[in-house]
Amino acid sequence: MSSHDKGMDLLRFLKDCARLRRKRDAVYSTQDEVLWLSDIPRGESACRSPFFSSEEPDEVFWLEVRKTQPPQRPPLPAKLSDWVNIDELDEPAAEPQLSEEIRPPGEVRDPEAPPGSGRTTTRTVTKRAEDEPGIEDAWIGYFIDQWDPWAERMRRWQRVHEVYKKLDKIRRLQEEAEERYELLLGVGLLQWRDSTPTTVKRHVLMGEAELEFDSEKGCIRVVPSIQFDRFRVQLDMLEYKGQPDLPEDTIDAVLRDIDVAAWDADKVSRALRIIANYAAPNS
């Protein structure tokens, strides 16, 4: 055995000992910054991942998100400016409404003025949309042809931007206190109740990850860490007596076969089946 292999074995031994000493929470807590793959929008050019594609990636990465500018809302026609709440227009999650009536200030004849003086006074005047020529038609045209398509684009942009903000927050946390945080990619979510009974909701396959940030392109990538060797089985969220005794050589070979390709459902499923079979309660 080479000195490099011995060094890697020692490193894995120390990691295993540390995990035994540190019992993980059975579920993710508020102390964890978790980004779920299910929350990442599909089919967006600014958000790419081999988990969302049937083709093998031409480069090694797990997720890439680019920061883009939000789509600009089309301007409201001037004739509608008094009939629509601008704040509502800027919120794509809810449909804005055309006011049925408005009460703008207007100039009317001053009833106390002498006849023929032409003197006026300012009072509120009630106007109804149905009585104003072209208002309702203008609103329908703007809403259908301009606002609604923009709102759909804006909602899609917001979903991608939320992912970018999450990754950027994680990046900043690591920059501020790298020794306190560990970035991991988890696959194979275990959800069950153990014998205590405790609700368990944790991933059983974990791989070390790191973030690559390109400030010029506004791009954040999740990639395998330089320390990544292979995915590891994580069961320290279970009570020690409930942790299965896995066949080390078999599971190690399967994990090496997965390598970084956590998006390969067949390979990952094989590893999870082995874990599940050995996790069956002892007679």
C-alpha positions in Angstrom: 0.0 0.0 0.0 1.4 3.4 -1.0 1.9 6.2 1.4 -0.9 8.1 -0.4 -3.3 5.3 0.1 -2.4 5.1 3.8 -2.9 8.8 4.1 -6.4 8.6 2.5 -7.3 5.7 4.8 -6.2 7.6 7.8 -8.2 10.7 6.7 -11.3 8.6 6.2 -10.8 7.0 9.7 -10.5 10.4 11.3 -13.7 11.5 9.5 -15.6 8.4 10.6 -14.5 9.0 14.2 -15.6 12.6 14.1 -19.0 11.6 12.7 -19.4 9.0 15.5 -18.7 11.7 18.1 -21.0 14.2 16.4 -24.6 12.9 16.3 -26.4 14.7 13.6 -29.9 16.0 14.0 -32.4 13.5 12.7 -33.9 16.2 10.5 -32.5 19.4 8.9 -32.8 22.3 11.3 -32.8 26.1 11.1 -29.0 25.8 11.5 -28.7 24.2 8.1 -28.8 26.1 4.9 -30.6 23.6 2.6 -31.3 24.1 -1.1 -33.6 21.4 -2.4 -33.2 20.2 -6.0 -37.0 20.0 -6.3 -37.1 23.8 -5.7 -34.8 24.6 -8.6 -36.7 25.6 -11.8 -36.2 23.4 -14.8 -35.9 24.5 -18.4 -34.3 27.9 -17.6 -31.1 28.9 -19.5 -29.8 30.7 -16.5 -30.0 27.6 -14.3 -28.3 24.4 -15.5 -27.8 21.0 -13.8 -27.1 17.5 -15.1 -29.8 16.4 -12.7 -32.3 18.0 -15.1 -30.9 16.6 -18.3 -30.9 13.1 -20.0 -27.5 13.8 -21.6 -24.1 13.4 -19.9 -22.6 16.8 -19.1 -19.4 17.7 -21.0 -17.9 19.1 -17.8 -18.1 18.2 -14.1 -20.5 20.3 -12.2 -23.7 19.7 -10.1 -25.4 23.1 -10.5 -24.8 26.4 -12.3 -26.9 29.5 -11.7 -26.3 32.9 -13.4 -27.5 36.2 -12.2 -29.6 38.0 -14.7 -31.6 41.2 -14.9 -35.3 41.1 -14.2 -37.6 41.6 -17.2 -38.9 45.1 -17.3 -42.7 45.6 -17.0 -44.2 47.2 -20.0 -45.3 50.8 -19.2 -48.9 51.4 -18.5 -50.8 53.5 -21.1 -51.2 57.1 -19.9 -55.0 56.9 -20.1 -55.0 54.1 -17.5 -52.6 55.8 -15.0 -55.5 56.9 -12.7 -57.3 53.6 -12.9 -54.7 51.1 -11.8 -52.6 50.8 -8.7 -49.0 50.8 -9.8 -47.9 48.8 -6.8 -50.2 46.0 -7.9 -48.8 46.1 -11.4 -45.3 45.4 -10.0 -46.4 42.3 -8.2 -46.5 39.3 -10.6 -48.0 36.9 -8.1 -51.4 38.5 -8.1 -53.5 39.9 -10.9 -53.9 43.7 -10.8 -57.4 45.1 -11.1 -58.9 48.0 -12.9 -60.7 50.3 -10.5 -64.4 50.4 -11.1 -64.5 54.1 -10.2 -62.2 56.9 -9.2 -62.6 60.2 -7.4 -60.0 62.6 -8.8 -60.1 66.3 -8.0 -61.7 68.3 -10.8 -62.5 71.9 -11.6 -66.3 72.7 -11.4 -68.3 75.9 -11.5 -68.3 77.7 -8.2 -72.0 77.8 -7.2 -71.3 80.9 -5.0 -69.8 82.8 -7.8 -71.8 85.6 -9.6 -73.4 84.5 -12.8 -71.1 84.9 -15.8 -68.0 85.2 -13.7 -66.6 81.9 -14.9 -65.1 81.3 -11.4 -64.5 77.6 -10.6 -63.6 75.6 -7.6 -61.8 72.3 -7.0 -63.9 69.3 -5.9 -63.7 65.6 -6.2 -65.6 64.1 -9.1 -66.7 60.5 -9.3 -65.8 58.7 -12.6 -66.9 55.2 -13.4 -64.8 53.0 -15.8 -67.9 51.8 -17.6 -68.8 55.3 -18.4 -65.4 56.4 -19.7 -64.9 55.6 -23.4 -62.1 53.2 -24.1 -60.9 52.6 -20.6 -62.0 49.0 -20.2 -60.9 48.0 -23.7 -57.5 49.6 -23.1 -57.1 47.7 -19.8 -58.0 44.4 -21.4 -55.6 44.9 -24.2 -52.8 45.9 -21.9 -53.4 43.1 -19.4 -53.6 40.3 -22.0 -51.0 41.4 -24.5 -48.4 43.0 -22.2 -48.8 42.5 -18.4 -49.7 38.8 -18.3 -46.8 37.7 -20.5 -44.4 39.9 -18.5 -45.8 38.4 -15.2 -45.0 34.9 -16.4 -41.5 35.9 -17.3 -41.0 37.7 -14.0 -42.2 34.7 -12.0 -39.7 32.4 -13.8 -37.0 35.0 -13.2 -37.8 35.2 -9.5 -37.6 31.4 -9.1 -34.1 31.4 -10.6 -33.1 34.5 -8.7 -34.1 32.9 -5.4 -31.8 30.0 -6.1 -29.0 32.4 -6.9 -29.5 34.3 -3.7 -29.5 31.1 -1.7 -26.2 30.0 -3.2 -24.7 33.5 -2.7 -25.7 33.5 0.9 -24.0 30.1 1.4 -20.9 31.4 -0.4 -20.8 34.5 1.9 -21.2 32.4 5.0 -18.3 30.2 4.0 -16.2 33.2 3.3 -16.9 34.6 6.7 -16.4 31.4 8.7 -15.1 28.6 6.5 -14.2 26.5 9.5 -17.8 26.4 10.7 -19.5 25.3 7.5 -19.3 22.2 5.3 -20.9 22.3 1.9 -22.3 18.9 0.9 -24.4 17.5 -1.9 -26.9 15.0 -0.6 -28.9 12.4 -2.5 -31.2 9.6 -1.3 -33.5 11.2 1.2 -34.3 8.9 4.1 -37.7 9.6 5.7 -38.9 7.2 8.5 -39.4 6.8 12.2 -36.8 4.8 14.2 -37.4 2.7 17.2 -37.3 5.7 19.7 -39.5 6.8 17.7 -37.8 9.8 16.1 -38.7 11.2 12.8 -35.7 11.0 10.4 -35.4 13.2 7.3 -31.8 13.2 6.1 -29.9 12.2 3.0 -27.9 9.0 3.2 -25.3 9.7 0.4 -23.2 12.8 0.8 -20.4 14.3 -1.2 -18.1 17.2 -0.4 -18.9 20.2 -2.6 -17.6 23.7 -3.1 -18.7 26.9 -4.8 -17.1 28.5 -7.8 -18.0 32.2 -8.2 -17.4 34.2 -11.3 -18.1 37.9 -10.4 -17.7 39.1 -14.0 -20.3 36.7 -15.4 -22.4 36.7 -12.3 -22.3 32.9 -12.1 -22.2 30.5 -9.2 -21.4 26.9 -9.7 -21.7 23.9 -7.3 -18.9 21.5 -8.1 -17.2 18.5 -6.4 -14.7 19.7 -3.8 -11.0 19.2 -4.3 -11.3 16.9 -1.2 -14.0 14.8 -3.0 -13.0 11.2 -3.2 -16.4 9.5 -3.6 -19.9 9.8 -2.0 -20.1 8.5 1.5 -22.9 6.8 3.4 -24.1 9.0 6.2 -26.1 7.2 8.9 -25.0 9.1 12.0 -28.5 10.7 12.2 -29.7 7.3 13.3 -29.3 5.8 16.8 -26.0 3.8 16.8 -27.7 0.5 17.5 -30.0 1.2 14.5 -27.2 1.8 12.0 -26.9 -1.1 9.5 -23.7 -3.1 9.2 -23.0 -2.5 5.6 -20.8 -4.8 3.5 -17.8 -2.4 3.2 -16.3 -3.7 0.0 -19.6 -3.9 -1.9 -20.9 -0.5 -1.0 -17.4 1.0 -1.6 -17.4 -0.4 -5.1 -20.8 1.0 -5.8 -19.9 4.4 -4.5 -16.8 4.4 -6.7 -18.9 3.5 -9.6 -21.1 6.5 -9.0 -18.0 8.8 -8.7 -19.4 12.4 -9.1 -22.4 11.3 -11.2 -25.1 11.6 -8.5 -27.5 12.4 -11.3 -27.2 8.8 -12.5 -30.4 7.4 -11.1 -29.5 3.7 -11.8 -26.2 3.8 -10.0 -27.6 5.8 -7.1 -30.6 3.5 -6.8 -28.2 0.5 -6.6 -26.4 2.0 -3.6 -29.7 2.9 -1.9 -31.1 -0.6 -2.4 -28.0 -2.1 -0.6 -28.4 0.3 2.3 -32.1 -0.3 2.5 -31.7 -4.1 2.5 -29.1 -4.0 5.3 -31.2 -1.5 7.3 -34.0 -4.0 7.7 -34.7 -4.6 11.4 -32.8 -7.5 12.9 -34.8 -10.5 14.0 
